[in-house]
Every structure is written in structure tokens, then in C-alpha cells.
Amino acid sequence: MPVGLIALALGGFGIGLTEFVIMGLLPQVAADFHVTDASAGWLISGYALAVVVGALGLTAAVTRFERKPVLAVLMVLFIAGNLVSAIAPDYGTMMAGRIIAALSHGAFFGIGAVVAASMVAPNKKAGAIAIMFTGLTAANVLGVPFGTMLGQAAGWRSTFWAITVIGVLALAGIVTLVPRTGSGDAAADSAANSAAGSLRGELRAFRSGQVWLSIFVTILGYGGMFGAFTYIAFTLTEVTGFSATTVPWLLILFGVGLFIGNTLGGKAADKNVDRTLLVVLAVLVVVLVTFALTAGNQPMTIASMVLLGGFGFATVPGLQMRVMKYASSAPTLASGANIGAFNVGNALGAWMGGVTITAGLGYTSPIWAGAGITLLGLAVMAFAAAAAKKRDAGRPADVDSSQAELQPV
């Protein structure tokens, strides 16, 4: 395993921690800044919206530059944002710090995925992407619980100081461990960077219908899982009957599922991306339906939590790899756009879940909504896979696949 992947994973860990740890610290932050809980919640929503903006706008702005220095600059931006959050004297400054950090999120994962894939052999690209995203899963499994405990023991600012230090370590790792050319073949990398070096060249990737279909699958497939997860604490306490103090431990089980699913999903996607996504999305629908039907049973709920995390995140390496595959001659902006799509899916799932609860359908209704959204994602994926198979079957053997990806479905 290239050591540069460890640096990318550490950066992913810090970014994941920044995104999610605030959920456990909101009461302290709201009390400190004398704002309502709803206003404090915008520190989460504002972050998510800024991720989408950064994933598209910031990635588009840096496509002409070499990727390693760009990753380093993005990590500096991340460090600055968390430093601002740590010393923020008021709510407005805190929001500014959150937005600054979030702008680096989408671009870092989008460009980092391209760099990670370039470090390894073609049949290991999805696995390399999974290693980078391991940092994000570790943030959920370990970072969020311990970050929350640190904030509760030493004040919420201490957590953001700790994240700032993590950012500095990740920056040092990127500078020293990530190669300037991902594959080690300077001539090949130079040609690839030249092809994708302009914004116009990167935008050409969006001529591919498969790129758009992949992005829609990301929104729906990931959105379904996140819709069920957003209100999971209410389901666990109000439907399953767990105490509030048990919820953090159950979320750790969910995080363990994320870690396992991310790793195994990456390995499976290296063998066959489309087949992996079809199988995982189909099983995820079954898991969500089973969870909704058995939410009143504690042992079944525990099993559903692990499986929800596992199959929900098993899609991530494959979804990212599929977009990059069909934008192979200019993958950077498409990769960043897909990171933005994950956050659009987050917003969609959370919104749908909120609609069902507001309609009085109960605390299992977000899980049913998640199953419906995921089923729609499975249908889009099936269409995309069939269209790709039909196109590949009719393409002459001597056609350059990297150019073929720029054609419509």
C-alpha cells in the first residue's frame, strides 16, 4: 500500500470529524453563543451547503494546477477554518469558520480520490479510494465519540483545536508522502494532466450520459441511507425503547458497519463496479425494509444498524470509481461533483425523512422513505448498467475507451 494513501486517509479523518462531531456539541455551542438550537443547527446545514459549493466551484478553479500542491492548499484552508472555529468570539464567526472548512471538503475528497486511484494498479483503484475514505469512516467510529467526550470534558473549543492539529499532521503527510505524479510514470501523468488541465477539458466529461447517471445513483443511493440515519436517535429511543445513553454506543456499531462496508465494497468494486453497486443497493433496500418492520425489536435493530452502515457505505468506493471511470480523460471535476452529490443526497434524505415525520407517519417513516429513495437509485443503476453493457457490446474493439467515455449513453 502506498504510504501516501495514509496521508490522504488522515486528511479524510480530520474532515469527517469536522463535519460530524458538531452534532454532539450543538447544545454547548448554542449555550455559549446564546442562540437557539435551530440556529445552532445551521452550523450543520451551512457546512453541507458549502461542501457542495466547494466541490463544484473550488474544484473547477484548480483543475489546471498539479494535484499534490492543490491538496496541500486545501488542507491549509481546512486548518484555517477549524482555527477560526476554535477561537470564534461569536456565532457569525463560528459560521464563517465552518464554511471555510467545508469549502475544502468536496474538493479534497474529489481530487484526493483521483490521486489515490493514480497511486495503484488499474485493478486496485477502487480499493485505493476506499483506503482514503477509511479516514471518513474512522471519524464516525472513533473520532466523533471521542471528540464529543473531549468537548464535554474540556469545552467544545478543545475539539476544534484537536481537529486543527490533525489538519497540520495531515498537511505534513501530504507534503512528504504523496507523490507529485500519482502513477510514478512522469510521461503518462504529464499527458493526463495536460488533457484535464483546462476547465473546458474537465467540462467535456459531463457530455457522458453515464457520468450523469452515476451522479444520480450517488444522490439516490446514498440519500436513502442518510435519510434513514438522520432521525435514527428518535427511532432508537421512541420506537425500539433504548435509553438515550445507549444511543452513542449504537452509533459506534453503525460506524463499525461503515468501516467494514467501505473496505469490502472497495475490493468488490475493483472486480466489477456495476455488479457490485447493483447487488449492494438491492441488499440495502432489503435491510431498510427489514429495519422498518422490526424496529420495535432490540436485537433486530442492533443487527439492522450494523448492516445499514455496512451496505450503505459499501456503495461509496464504487460510486466514486464509476464517475471517474466514465470521465477517465478528465476526472477531477466529475469526481468533485460526485462528492457534492453525496451531500445533495444527504440533504434529500434528511428532507424526505423530515416530511414523513411532520406528516405524522411516525419515527420509522424516514426508514421507509430511505428504502423508497434507495429503490429508485437501484432502478437508475440498473438502467445505467444495461445502457453501458449495450454500448460496450456495440463498440469496435479498437476504439479508445477513454474517448468512448465522452459519448452519450
Secondary structure, 3 states (H helix, E strand, C coil): CCCHHHHHHHHHHHHHHHHHCHHHHHHHHHHHHCCCHHHHHHHHHHHHHHHHHHHHHHHHHHCCCCHHHHHHHHHHHHHHHHHHHHHCCCHHHHHHHHHHHHHHHHHHHHHHHHHHHHCCCHHHHHHHHHHHHHHHHHHHHHHHHHHHHHHHHHCHHHHHHHHHHHHHHHHHHHHHHCCCCCCCCHHHHHHHHHHHCCHHHHHHHHHCHHHHHHHHHHHHHHHHHHHHHHCHHHHHHHHHCCCHHHHHHHHHHHHHHHHHHHHHHHHHHHHCHHHHHHHHHHHHHHHHHHHHHCCCCHHHHHHHHHHHHHHHHHHHHHHHHHHHHHCCCCHHHHHHHHHHHHHHHHHHHHHHHHHHHHCCCCCCHHHHHHHHHHHHHHHHHHHHHHHHHHHHHCCCCCCCHHHHCCCCC
